[in-house]
């Protein structure tokens, strides 16, 4: 889930605590994507793509965590910790 106000993952715009919306393309306030001519900069991973990119590493990580949570139960934070441990073990072996 991506907030359409601050462009961050993990909450919706109705629960966003940011006072002003930011551009999905560049991550800056004061304008919307259709008026943006800046180079893309993801607010989630700092990559050179819009926050809405389906290939964003942070989005892919969130999807793995949500999948783990759906399969194993628990809270999002518990699933995040388990996935991080699982990734670390996989990388180490």
C-alpha positions in Angstrom: 0.0 0.0 0.0 1.3 3.4 -1.0 0.0 6.7 0.5 -1.1 9.0 -2.4 -0.3 12.0 -0.2 3.3 11.5 1.0 4.1 8.6 -1.5 5.5 6.4 1.3 4.5 2.7 1.7 2.7 1.3 4.7 -0.3 3.6 5.1 -3.0 5.3 3.1 -3.6 9.0 2.6 -6.4 9.0 5.2 -3.8 8.0 7.9 -1.0 10.2 6.6 0.6 12.5 9.1 2.4 14.7 6.5 0.8 18.2 6.3 1.1 18.5 2.5 1.1 16.2 -0.5 4.3 15.5 -2.5 4.8 14.8 -6.1 4.9 11.0 -7.0 7.6 11.7 -9.6 10.2 13.8 -7.7 9.1 13.6 -4.1 8.9 17.4 -3.6 5.9 19.5 -2.6 4.1 22.3 -4.3 3.1 20.6 -7.5 1.6 17.4 -9.0 3.1 14.8 -11.3 1.5 16.2 -14.5 3.2 19.5 -13.8 6.6 18.0 -12.9 9.6 18.2 -15.2 12.2 17.1 -12.6 14.1 13.9 -12.9 12.3 11.0 -11.1 13.4 10.4 -7.5 11.7 7.8 -5.4 11.0 9.0 -1.9 11.1 5.3 -0.7 14.4 4.1 -2.0 16.0 7.2 -3.5 16.1 5.4 -6.9 15.8 7.2 -10.2 12.1 6.2 -10.7 8.8 7.6 -9.5 7.4 6.4 -6.1 4.7 4.6 -8.1 7.2 2.3 -9.9 6.3 -1.4 -9.7 10.1 -2.2 -9.8 11.0 -0.1 -6.7 13.1 -2.3 -4.3 11.2 -1.0 -1.3 7.8 -1.9 -2.8 9.1 -5.4 -3.6 10.3 -5.7 0.0 6.9 -4.6 1.3 5.2 -7.2 -0.9 7.4 -10.0 0.5 6.7 -8.9 4.0 2.9 -8.8 3.4 3.1 -12.2 1.7 4.9 -13.6 4.8 2.4 -12.0 7.1 -0.5 -13.5 5.1 1.0 -17.0 5.2 2.3 -17.0 8.8 0.1 -14.5 10.7 1.4 -12.0 13.3 1.9 -8.3 13.0 3.5 -6.4 10.1 6.5 -5.6 12.4 6.9 -9.3 13.3 6.7 -10.3 9.6 9.3 -7.6 8.7 11.7 -8.9 11.4 11.3 -12.5 10.2 11.8 -11.5 6.5 14.9 -9.6 7.3 16.3 -12.6 9.3 15.3 -14.9 6.4 17.0 -12.6 3.8 20.2 -12.4 6.0 20.3 -16.2 6.3 19.8 -16.7 2.6 22.6 -14.2 1.8 25.0 -15.7 4.3 24.7 -19.2 2.9 
